[in-house]
Amino acid sequence: MKKVIGLGGVFFESENPAKLNSWYKKHLGFKTGEYGTNFSWRYGMDGTRTGYTQWVPCERDAEHFHPSDKRFMMSYRVHDLEALVEQLEASGISLLGKVTALHHGKFAYLLDPEGNKVELWEPNDTEYARICEGVTG
């Protein structure tokens, strides 16, 4: 069985993302930028590998959360997204659109039973590290 292997990020609506980024930077030491911040960490048994978890305040009514009416979205890291998607579809769970491949990973979206939008992310941490350079927490 394919499964989630970690937290990819937390995305949530904010009245003023730039102001909130500044507050977290000033008071909690976050290295924030336009897209929030990233926390780097080491894989458990393989301390040579780095992974990332993203924290992002988003504009109110961000299209990224639709079709959910919730004000947040969780992103989960997965291994072998294609196989997990096959499992989900075999269980009758529909994706919101198709799997999308970008240079820093593959993405799929679905709604859980309570209408929360869920992002499934199979990361390419090497490429993602290039994006995160200078903005890791």
DSSP file (Angstrom, degrees, kcal/mol; ACC not computed):
  #  RESIDUE AA STRUCTURE BP1 BP2  ACC     N-H-->O    O-->H-N    N-H-->O    O-->H-N    TCO  KAPPA ALPHA  PHI   PSI    X-CA   Y-CA   Z-CA
    1    1 A M              0   0    0      0, 0.0     2,-0.2     0, 0.0    83,-0.1   0.000 360.0 360.0 360.0 130.4    0.0    0.0    0.0
    2    2 A K        +     0   0    0     81,-0.2     2,-0.3    82,-0.1    78,-0.1  -0.568 360.0 169.9 -80.7 150.0    1.3    3.4   -0.9
    3    3 A K        -     0   0    0     76,-0.2    76,-0.8    -2,-0.2     2,-0.2  -0.941  39.3 -74.9-153.7 171.5    1.0    6.1    1.7
    4    4 A V  E     -A   78   0A   0     -2,-0.3    74,-0.2    74,-0.2     3,-0.1  -0.519  33.4-170.1 -70.2 139.6    1.9    9.6    2.9
    5    5 A I  E     -     0   0A   0     72,-3.2     2,-0.3     1,-0.3    73,-0.2   0.450  58.6 -30.8-113.3  -3.8    5.5    9.9    4.1
    6    6 A G  E    S-A   77   0A   0     71,-1.1    71,-2.3     0, 0.0     2,-0.5  -0.983  74.3 -62.4 172.2-179.0    5.4   13.3    5.7
    7    7 A L  E     -A   76   0A   0     -2,-0.3    69,-0.3    69,-0.3     3,-0.1  -0.805  33.0-176.6 -93.5 124.4    4.1   16.9    5.7
    8    8 A G  E     -     0   0A   0     67,-2.9    46,-2.8    -2,-0.5     2,-0.3   0.806  59.8 -45.9 -88.6 -33.9    4.9   18.9    2.6
    9    9 A G  E     -Ab  75  54A   0     66,-1.7    66,-2.6    44,-0.3     2,-0.4  -0.965  38.7-116.4 175.7 168.7    3.4   22.1    3.7
   10   10 A V  E     -Ab  74  55A   0     44,-2.4    46,-2.7    -2,-0.3     2,-0.4  -0.994  27.1-174.8-126.3 121.4    0.7   24.2    5.3
   11   11 A F  E     +Ab  73  56A   0     62,-2.5    62,-2.8    -2,-0.4     2,-0.3  -0.968  12.9 165.8-118.4 130.5   -1.1   26.8    3.2
   12   12 A F  E     -Ab  72  57A   0     44,-2.2    46,-3.8    -2,-0.4    60,-0.3  -0.989  36.8-101.2-147.8 153.6   -3.7   29.1    4.8
   13   13 A E  E     - b   0  58A   0     58,-2.8     2,-0.3    -2,-0.3    46,-0.2  -0.448  36.5-172.7 -75.6 147.3   -5.6   32.3    4.1
   14   14 A S  E     - b   0  59A   0     44,-2.6    46,-0.6    -2,-0.1    -1,-0.0  -0.988  32.6-135.2-139.3 145.6   -4.4   35.5    5.5
   15   15 A E  S    S+     0   0    0     -2,-0.3    45,-0.2     1,-0.3    -1,-0.1   0.856 107.2   8.6 -65.0 -34.9   -5.9   39.0    5.6
   16   16 A N     >  -     0   0    0      1,-0.1     4,-2.5    43,-0.1    -1,-0.3  -0.678  67.7-174.7-150.1  86.7   -2.5   40.4    4.7
   17   17 A P  H  > S+     0   0    0      0, 0.0     4,-2.9     0, 0.0     5,-0.2   0.861  86.5  51.7 -55.2 -41.2    0.2   37.8    3.8
   18   18 A A  H  > S+     0   0    0      2,-0.2     4,-2.2     1,-0.2     5,-0.1   0.923 112.2  45.8 -63.9 -43.3    3.0   40.3    3.5
   19   19 A K  H  > S+     0   0    0      2,-0.2     4,-2.3    -3,-0.2    -1,-0.2   0.906 113.9  48.9 -65.2 -41.7    2.3   41.7    6.9
   20   20 A L  H  X S+     0   0    0     -4,-2.5     4,-2.5     2,-0.2     5,-0.2   0.911 109.5  52.2 -65.7 -41.8    2.0   38.2    8.5
   21   21 A N  H  X S+     0   0    0     -4,-2.9     4,-2.2    -5,-0.2    -2,-0.2   0.927 110.4  49.2 -56.8 -45.0    5.3   37.2    6.8
   22   22 A S  H  X S+     0   0    0     -4,-2.2     4,-2.9     2,-0.2     5,-0.2   0.902 109.4  51.4 -62.2 -42.4    6.9   40.2    8.4
   23   23 A W  H  X S+     0   0    0     -4,-2.3     4,-3.0     1,-0.2     5,-0.5   0.939 111.8  45.8 -61.1 -47.8    5.5   39.5   11.8
   24   24 A Y  H  X S+     0   0    0     -4,-2.5     6,-1.8     1,-0.2     4,-1.6   0.860 113.9  50.4 -64.7 -34.4    6.8   35.9   11.8
   25   25 A K  H  X S+     0   0    0     -4,-2.2     4,-0.8     4,-0.3    -2,-0.2   0.947 116.7  39.6 -66.0 -48.8   10.1   37.1   10.5
   26   26 A K  H  < S+     0   0    0     -4,-2.9    -2,-0.2    -5,-0.2    -3,-0.2   0.919 128.6  27.7 -68.3 -45.9   10.5   39.7   13.2
   27   27 A H  H  < S+     0   0    0     -4,-3.0    -3,-0.2    -5,-0.2    -2,-0.2   0.753 133.5  26.1 -96.1 -26.3    9.1   37.8   16.2
   28   28 A L  H  < S-     0   0    0     -4,-1.6    -3,-0.2    -5,-0.5    -2,-0.1   0.391 100.2-116.0-121.0   2.2    9.8   34.1   15.4
   29   29 A G     <  +     0   0    0     -4,-0.8    -4,-0.3    -5,-0.4     2,-0.1   0.661  51.9 163.6  77.3  16.5   12.8   34.3   13.1
   30   30 A F        -     0   0    0     -6,-1.8     2,-1.3    -9,-0.1    -1,-0.2  -0.448  40.4-133.8 -65.7 139.6   11.2   32.9   10.0
   31   31 A K        -     0   0    0      7,-0.2     7,-0.3    -2,-0.1     2,-0.2  -0.754  42.6-176.8 -90.8  87.3   13.2   33.6    6.8
   32   32 A T        +     0   0    0     -2,-1.3     2,-0.2   -11,-0.2     5,-0.2  -0.534  17.9 163.0 -96.0 155.2   10.1   34.7    4.8
   33   33 A G  B >   -H   36   0B   0      3,-2.2     3,-1.6    -2,-0.2   -12,-0.0  -0.684  62.7 -57.4-143.2-162.7    9.7   35.7    1.2
   34   34 A E  T 3  S+     0   0    0      1,-0.3     3,-0.1    -2,-0.2   -13,-0.1   0.818 135.9  43.1 -56.0 -33.2    6.9   36.1   -1.2
   35   35 A Y  T 3  S-     0   0    0      1,-0.3     2,-0.3    21,-0.1    -1,-0.3  -0.163 114.5-111.0-109.0  38.4    5.9   32.4   -0.7
   36   36 A G  B <   -H   33   0B   0     -3,-1.6    -3,-2.2    21,-0.1    -1,-0.3  -0.547  55.8 -58.0  76.7-131.0    6.2   32.2    3.1
   37   37 A T  E     -C   55   0A   0     18,-2.4    18,-2.8    -2,-0.3     2,-0.4  -0.919  36.0-133.5-145.1 170.4    9.1   30.1    4.3
   38   38 A N  E     -Cd  54 136A   0     97,-1.6    99,-5.9    -7,-0.3     2,-0.6  -0.987  10.7-147.9-128.3 139.7   10.5   26.6    4.1
   39   39 A F  E     -C   53   0A   0     14,-3.2    14,-2.1    -2,-0.4     2,-0.3  -0.936  16.0-150.7-106.4 124.6   11.8   24.4    6.9
   40   40 A S  E     +C   52   0A   0     -2,-0.6     2,-0.3    12,-0.2    12,-0.2  -0.688  22.0 166.8 -93.5 150.4   14.6   22.1    6.0
   41   41 A W  E     -C   51   0A   0     10,-2.1    10,-2.9    -2,-0.3     2,-0.4  -0.946  32.6-107.0-152.6 167.2   15.1   18.8    7.8
   42   42 A R  E     -C   50   0A   0     -2,-0.3     8,-0.2     8,-0.2     5,-0.2  -0.820  36.2-106.1-104.4 141.2   17.0   15.6    7.4
   43   43 A Y        -     0   0    0      6,-2.0     6,-0.2     3,-0.6     3,-0.1  -0.436  39.5-114.4 -62.2 136.1   15.5   12.2    6.4
   44   44 A G  S    S+     0   0    0      1,-0.2     3,-0.2    -2,-0.1    -1,-0.1   0.875 104.3  17.6 -38.9 -76.0   15.4   10.0    9.5
   45   45 A M  S    S+     0   0    0      1,-0.2     2,-0.5     2,-0.1    -1,-0.2   0.623 126.1  57.1 -82.1 -13.0   17.8    7.1    8.7
   46   46 A D    >   +     0   0    0      1,-0.1     3,-2.0    -3,-0.1    -3,-0.6  -0.744  60.6 176.6-120.4  82.2   19.6    8.9    5.9
   47   47 A G  T 3  S+     0   0    0     -2,-0.5    -1,-0.1     1,-0.3    -3,-0.1   0.498  73.3  71.6 -65.8  -3.9   20.9   12.1    7.4
   48   48 A T  T 3  S+     0   0    0     -6,-0.1     2,-0.4    -3,-0.1    -1,-0.3   0.670  85.5  78.8 -84.1 -16.9   22.6   13.0    4.1
   49   49 A R    <   -     0   0    0     -3,-2.0    -6,-2.0    -6,-0.2     2,-0.4  -0.768  68.3-151.9 -97.7 136.8   19.3   13.8    2.4
   50   50 A T  E     - C   0  42A   0     -2,-0.4     2,-0.3    -8,-0.2    -8,-0.2  -0.867  12.3-175.8-107.1 138.6   17.4   17.1    3.0
   51   51 A G  E     - C   0  41A   0    -10,-2.9   -10,-2.1    -2,-0.4     2,-0.4  -0.785  12.3-139.8-122.6 171.3   13.7   17.5    2.8
   52   52 A Y  E     - C   0  40A   0     -2,-0.3     2,-0.4   -12,-0.2   -12,-0.2  -0.980  10.0-162.6-137.8 145.4   11.5   20.6    3.0
   53   53 A T  E     - C   0  39A   0    -14,-2.1   -14,-3.2    -2,-0.4     2,-0.3  -0.999  22.2-143.8-124.7 128.9    8.2   21.6    4.5
   54   54 A Q  E     -bC   9  38A   0    -46,-2.8   -44,-2.4    -2,-0.4     2,-0.4  -0.707  10.7-165.1 -98.9 143.5    6.6   24.8    3.2
   55   55 A W  E     +bC  10  37A   0    -18,-2.8   -18,-2.4    -2,-0.3   -44,-0.2  -0.991  18.5 174.0-126.4 118.8    4.6   27.3    5.3
   56   56 A V  E     -b   11   0A   0    -46,-2.7   -44,-2.2    -2,-0.4     2,-0.5  -0.941  26.6-156.8-139.0 114.3    2.6   29.8    3.3
   57   57 A P  E     -b   12   0A   0      0, 0.0     2,-0.3     0, 0.0   -44,-0.2  -0.775  29.7-161.8 -79.8 130.4    0.0   32.5    4.2
   58   58 A C  E     -b   13   0A   0    -46,-3.8   -44,-2.6    -2,-0.5     3,-0.1  -0.752  23.8 -89.1-113.7 158.1   -2.1   33.1    1.1
   59   59 A E  E >   -b   14   0A   0     -2,-0.3     3,-1.1   -46,-0.2   -44,-0.1  -0.272  57.9 -87.4 -58.3 148.5   -4.4   35.9   -0.1
   60   60 A R  T 3  S+     0   0    0    -46,-0.6     3,-0.1     1,-0.3    -1,-0.1  -0.281 114.5  16.1 -54.7 143.9   -8.0   35.6    1.0
   61   61 A D  T 3  S-     0   0    0      1,-0.2    -1,-0.3    -3,-0.1     2,-0.1   0.818  86.5-174.8  57.8  34.1  -10.1   33.6   -1.4
   62   62 A A    X   -     0   0    0     -3,-1.1     3,-1.8     1,-0.2     4,-0.4  -0.412  27.8-136.9 -61.0 129.4   -7.0   32.2   -3.0
   63   63 A E  G >  S+     0   0    0      1,-0.3     3,-1.2     2,-0.2    -1,-0.2   0.753  97.1  78.0 -58.5 -24.1   -8.1   30.1   -6.0
   64   64 A H  G 3  S+     0   0    0      1,-0.3    -1,-0.3     3,-0.1    -2,-0.1   0.764  92.0  50.9 -60.4 -25.1   -5.6   27.5   -4.9
   65   65 A F  G X  S+     0   0    0     -3,-1.8     3,-1.5     2,-0.1    -1,-0.3   0.652  92.5 143.6 -87.4 -15.7   -8.0   26.3   -2.2
   66   66 A H  T <   +     0   0    0     -3,-1.2     3,-0.1    -4,-0.4    -3,-0.0  -0.387  52.7  30.6 -69.8 144.6  -11.0   25.8   -4.5
   67   67 A P  T 3  S+     0   0    0      0, 0.0    -1,-0.3     0, 0.0    -2,-0.1  -0.976 109.0  81.6 -89.8   5.6  -13.3   23.9   -4.8
   68   68 A S    <   -     0   0    0     -3,-1.5    48,-0.1     1,-0.1    47,-0.1  -0.381  66.5-149.5 -66.9 148.5  -13.0   23.6   -1.0
   69   69 A D        +     0   0    0     46,-0.3    -1,-0.1    -3,-0.1     2,-0.1   0.300  65.2 110.1 -97.8   8.3  -14.7   26.3    1.1
   70   70 A K  S    S-     0   0    0     45,-0.4    -2,-0.0    -5,-0.2    -5,-0.0  -0.400  72.4-130.3 -80.2 160.8  -12.0   25.8    3.8
   71   71 A R  S    S+     0   0    0     -2,-0.1   -58,-2.8   -58,-0.1     2,-0.3   0.118  82.9  44.0-100.5  20.0   -9.4   28.5    4.5
   72   72 A F  E     -A   12   0A   0    -60,-0.3    45,-0.5    -7,-0.1     2,-0.3  -0.962  58.7-155.1-152.7 166.8   -6.4   26.1    4.5
   73   73 A M  E     -A   11   0A   0    -62,-2.8   -62,-2.5    -2,-0.3     2,-0.4  -0.966  12.1-144.5-148.7 134.8   -4.9   23.3    2.6
   74   74 A M  E     -Ae  10 118A   0     43,-1.0    45,-2.5    -2,-0.3     2,-0.5  -0.801  10.3-153.3 -96.6 140.9   -2.5   20.6    3.8
   75   75 A S  E     -Ae   9 119A   0    -66,-2.6   -67,-2.9    -2,-0.4   -66,-1.7  -0.964  10.3-161.9-113.4 130.1    0.2   19.3    1.5
   76   76 A Y  E     -Ae   7 120A   0     43,-3.0    45,-3.0    -2,-0.5     2,-0.3  -0.934  15.4-130.1-116.2 135.2    1.5   15.7    2.1
   77   77 A R  E     -Ae   6 121A   0    -71,-2.3   -72,-3.2    -2,-0.4   -71,-1.1  -0.623  32.8-179.5 -78.8 136.5    4.7   14.3    0.8
   78   78 A V  E     -A    4   0A   0     43,-2.5     2,-0.5    -2,-0.3     3,-0.2  -0.926  26.3-132.9-134.0 159.5    4.3   10.9   -0.9
   79   79 A H  S    S+     0   0    0    -76,-0.8   -76,-0.2    -2,-0.3     5,-0.1  -0.966  90.3   8.7-111.0 130.7    6.6    8.4   -2.6
   80   80 A D     >  -     0   0    0     -2,-0.5     4,-1.9     3,-0.1     3,-0.3   0.992  69.5-172.4  64.3  65.7    5.4    7.1   -6.0
   81   81 A L  H  > S+     0   0    0     -3,-0.2     4,-2.9     1,-0.2     5,-0.2   0.870  79.5  58.7 -56.2 -42.1    2.5    9.5   -6.5
   82   82 A E  H  > S+     0   0    0      1,-0.2     4,-2.1     2,-0.2    -1,-0.2   0.913 107.6  46.1 -58.4 -43.9    1.3    7.6   -9.6
   83   83 A A  H  > S+     0   0    0     -3,-0.3     4,-2.1     2,-0.2    -1,-0.2   0.893 112.6  50.4 -67.0 -39.2    0.8    4.3   -7.7
   84   84 A L  H  X S+     0   0    0     -4,-1.9     4,-2.7     2,-0.2    -2,-0.2   0.911 108.7  52.0 -64.2 -41.8   -1.0    6.1   -4.8
   85   85 A V  H  X S+     0   0    0     -4,-2.9     4,-2.8     1,-0.2     5,-0.2   0.913 108.1  51.8 -61.3 -42.5   -3.3    7.8   -7.3
   86   86 A E  H  X S+     0   0    0     -4,-2.1     4,-2.3    -5,-0.2    -1,-0.2   0.925 110.6  48.7 -58.9 -44.2   -4.1    4.4   -8.8
   87   87 A Q  H  X S+     0   0    0     -4,-2.1     4,-1.2     2,-0.2    -2,-0.2   0.931 112.3  48.0 -60.0 -47.0   -4.9    3.1   -5.3
   88   88 A L  H ><>S+     0   0    0     -4,-2.7     5,-2.6     1,-0.2     3,-0.6   0.929 112.4  47.7 -61.8 -46.6   -7.1    6.1   -4.5
   89   89 A E  H ><5S+     0   0    0     -4,-2.8     3,-1.5     1,-0.2    -1,-0.2   0.869 107.8  55.9 -64.3 -35.9   -9.0    5.8   -7.8
   90   90 A A  H 3<5S+     0   0    0     -4,-2.3    -1,-0.2     1,-0.3    -2,-0.2   0.771 106.1  52.9 -65.3 -24.5   -9.5    2.0   -7.3
   91   91 A S  T <<5S-     0   0    0     -4,-1.2    -1,-0.3    -3,-0.6    -2,-0.2   0.371 126.6-102.5 -90.0   3.4  -11.1    3.0   -3.9
   92   92 A G  T < 5S+     0   0    0     -3,-1.5     2,-0.5     1,-0.3    -3,-0.2   0.605  76.1 139.7  88.2  12.5  -13.5    5.4   -5.7
   93   93 A I      < -     0   0    0     -5,-2.6     2,-0.3    -6,-0.2    -1,-0.3  -0.810  40.4-148.2 -94.2 125.3  -11.7    8.6   -4.7
   94   94 A S        -     0   0    0     -2,-0.5    17,-0.5    17,-0.1     2,-0.2  -0.692   6.8-132.0 -94.3 142.5  -11.6   11.1   -7.6
   95   95 A L        -     0   0    0     -2,-0.3     2,-1.1     2,-0.1    15,-0.3  -0.522  20.4-118.3 -82.6 157.6   -8.8   13.6   -8.2
   96   96 A L  S    S-     0   0    0     13,-3.3    13,-0.3    -2,-0.2     2,-0.2  -0.826  85.0 -35.9 -92.1  93.7   -9.4   17.3   -8.8
   97   97 A G  S    S-     0   0    0     -2,-1.1     2,-0.2    11,-0.1    -2,-0.1  -0.497  98.1 -47.3  85.6-160.4   -7.8   17.4  -12.3
   98   98 A K        -     0   0    0     -2,-0.2     2,-0.2     1,-0.1    11,-0.1  -0.628  64.6 -80.9-108.3 165.1   -4.8   15.4  -13.4
   99   99 A V        -     0   0    0     -2,-0.2     2,-0.4     9,-0.1     9,-0.2  -0.472  48.3-150.2 -62.3 133.9   -1.4   14.7  -11.9
  100  100 A T  E     -F  107   0A   0      7,-2.9     7,-2.9    -2,-0.2     2,-0.5  -0.930   5.0-154.7-113.4 132.5    0.8   17.7  -12.7
  101  101 A A  E     +F  106   0A   0     -2,-0.4     2,-0.2     5,-0.2     5,-0.2  -0.932  18.9 168.7-109.5 124.9    4.6   17.4  -13.1
  102  102 A L  E >   -F  105   0A   0      3,-3.2     3,-1.6    -2,-0.5    -2,-0.0  -0.744  51.8 -95.7-121.2 172.5    6.8   20.4  -12.4
  103  103 A H  T 3  S+     0   0    0      1,-0.3    24,-0.2    -2,-0.2    25,-0.1   0.774 124.2  46.8 -64.0 -24.2   10.6   20.6  -12.1
  104  104 A H  T 3  S-     0   0    0      1,-0.3    20,-2.0    23,-0.2    -1,-0.3   0.253 126.2 -55.1-103.5  13.2   10.4   20.4   -8.3
  105  105 A G  E <   -FG 102 123A   0     -3,-1.6    -3,-3.2    18,-0.3     2,-0.3  -0.827  56.9 -72.0 146.9 179.3    7.9   17.5   -8.1
  106  106 A K  E     -FG 101 122A   0     16,-2.1    16,-2.5    -2,-0.2     2,-0.3  -0.856  41.2-161.8-110.0 146.8    4.6   15.9   -9.1
  107  107 A F  E     +FG 100 121A   0     -7,-2.9    -7,-2.9    -2,-0.3     2,-0.3  -0.964  14.2 175.2-133.0 145.1    1.3   17.1   -7.6
  108  108 A A  E     - G   0 120A   0     12,-1.9    12,-3.3    -2,-0.3     2,-0.3  -0.979  14.4-153.7-142.2 151.7   -2.3   15.7   -7.3
  109  109 A Y  E     + G   0 119A   0     -2,-0.3   -13,-3.3   -13,-0.3     2,-0.3  -0.952  18.8 157.2-130.8 147.2   -5.3   17.2   -5.5
  110  110 A L  E     - G   0 118A   0      8,-1.8     8,-3.1    -2,-0.3     2,-0.4  -0.950  36.3-113.0-153.7 169.5   -8.4   15.7   -3.9
  111  111 A L  E     - G   0 117A   0    -17,-0.5     6,-0.2    -2,-0.3   -17,-0.1  -0.930  27.1-137.7-108.3 136.5  -11.0   16.5   -1.3
  112  112 A D    >   -     0   0    0      4,-2.3     3,-2.3    -2,-0.4     6,-0.0  -0.299  42.2 -85.7 -80.4 177.0  -11.3   14.5    1.9
  113  113 A P  T 3  S+     0   0    0      0, 0.0    -1,-0.1     0, 0.0    -2,-0.0   0.713 130.1  51.7 -60.1 -19.7  -14.7   13.5    3.2
  114  114 A E  T 3  S-     0   0    0      2,-0.1    -2,-0.0     0, 0.0    -3,-0.0   0.297 122.3-102.4 -99.4  10.1  -15.1   16.8    5.1
  115  115 A G  S <  S+     0   0    0     -3,-2.3   -45,-0.4     1,-0.3     2,-0.4   0.613  70.6 148.1  83.7  12.7  -14.3   18.9    2.0
  116  116 A N        -     0   0    0    -48,-0.1    -4,-2.3   -47,-0.1     2,-0.3  -0.676  49.3-124.0 -79.5 130.5  -10.7   19.8    2.9
  117  117 A K  E     - G   0 111A   0    -45,-0.5   -43,-1.0    -2,-0.4     2,-0.4  -0.595  28.6-162.4 -75.1 134.6   -8.5   20.2   -0.1
  118  118 A V  E     -eG  74 110A   0     -8,-3.1    -8,-1.8    -2,-0.3     2,-0.5  -0.971   7.7-155.1-122.0 130.9   -5.5   17.9    0.0
  119  119 A E  E     -eG  75 109A   0    -45,-2.5   -43,-3.0    -2,-0.4     2,-0.5  -0.915   4.8-159.2-103.4 130.6   -2.3   18.3   -2.0
  120  120 A L  E     -eG  76 108A   0    -12,-3.3   -12,-1.9    -2,-0.5     2,-0.5  -0.952  14.7-171.0-107.3 127.0   -0.3   15.1   -2.6
  121  121 A W  E     -eG  77 107A   0    -45,-3.0   -43,-2.5    -2,-0.5   -14,-0.2  -0.969  22.7-167.2-128.6 119.5    3.3   16.0   -3.5
  122  122 A E  E     - G   0 106A   0    -16,-2.5   -16,-2.1    -2,-0.5   -43,-0.1  -0.880  36.5-146.6 -98.5  99.8    6.0   13.7   -4.7
  123  123 A P  E     - G   0 105A   0      0, 0.0     2,-0.6     0, 0.0   -18,-0.3  -0.264  26.1-153.1 -76.2 152.6    9.0   16.0   -4.3
  124  124 A N     >  -     0   0    0    -20,-2.0     4,-2.6     1,-0.1     3,-0.4  -0.860  23.1-175.0-110.5  87.3   12.1   16.4   -6.3
  125  125 A D  H  > S+     0   0    0     -2,-0.6     4,-2.1     1,-0.2    -1,-0.1   0.768  75.5  60.1 -63.4 -27.3   14.1   17.8   -3.3
  126  126 A T  H  > S+     0   0    0      2,-0.2     4,-0.8     1,-0.2    -1,-0.2   0.949 112.9  37.2 -64.4 -47.5   17.2   18.5   -5.3
  127  127 A E  H >> S+     0   0    0     -3,-0.4     4,-1.2   -24,-0.2     3,-0.6   0.879 114.3  55.9 -70.7 -37.7   15.3   20.9   -7.6
  128  128 A Y  H 3X S+     0   0    0     -4,-2.6     4,-2.3     1,-0.2     3,-0.3   0.864  99.1  62.1 -63.2 -34.4   13.2   22.2   -4.7
  129  129 A A  H 3X S+     0   0    0     -4,-2.1     4,-1.1     1,-0.2    -1,-0.2   0.853  99.6  55.0 -58.9 -35.3   16.4   23.1   -2.8
  130  130 A R  H << S+     0   0    0     -4,-0.8    -1,-0.2    -3,-0.6    -2,-0.2   0.878 109.5  46.1 -65.9 -37.7   17.3   25.5   -5.6
  131  131 A I  H  < S+     0   0    0     -4,-1.2    -2,-0.2    -3,-0.3    -1,-0.2   0.890 114.0  49.1 -68.3 -40.2   14.0   27.3   -5.2
  132  132 A C  H >< S+     0   0    0     -4,-2.3     3,-3.5    -5,-0.1     4,-0.3   0.611  76.9 130.6 -77.7 -13.5   14.4   27.4   -1.4
  133  133 A E  T 3< S+     0   0    0     -4,-1.1    -3,-0.1     1,-0.3    -4,-0.0  -0.156  83.2   6.9 -49.1 121.0   17.9   28.8   -1.5
  134  134 A G  T 3  S+     0   0    0      2,-0.0    -1,-0.3     1,-0.0    -2,-0.1   0.323 121.1  72.6  88.9  -8.8   17.9   31.7    0.9
  135  135 A V    <   +     0   0    0     -3,-3.5   -97,-1.6   -98,-0.0     2,-0.4   0.076  60.9 121.2-126.5  26.6   14.4   31.2    2.2
  136  136 A T  B      d   38   0A   0     -4,-0.3   -97,-0.3   -99,-0.2   -82,-0.1  -0.758 360.0 360.0 -92.4 139.7   14.7   28.1    4.4
  137  137 A G              0   0    0    -99,-5.9   -98,-0.2    -2,-0.4    -1,-0.1   0.435 360.0 360.0 -75.4 360.0   13.7   28.6    8.0
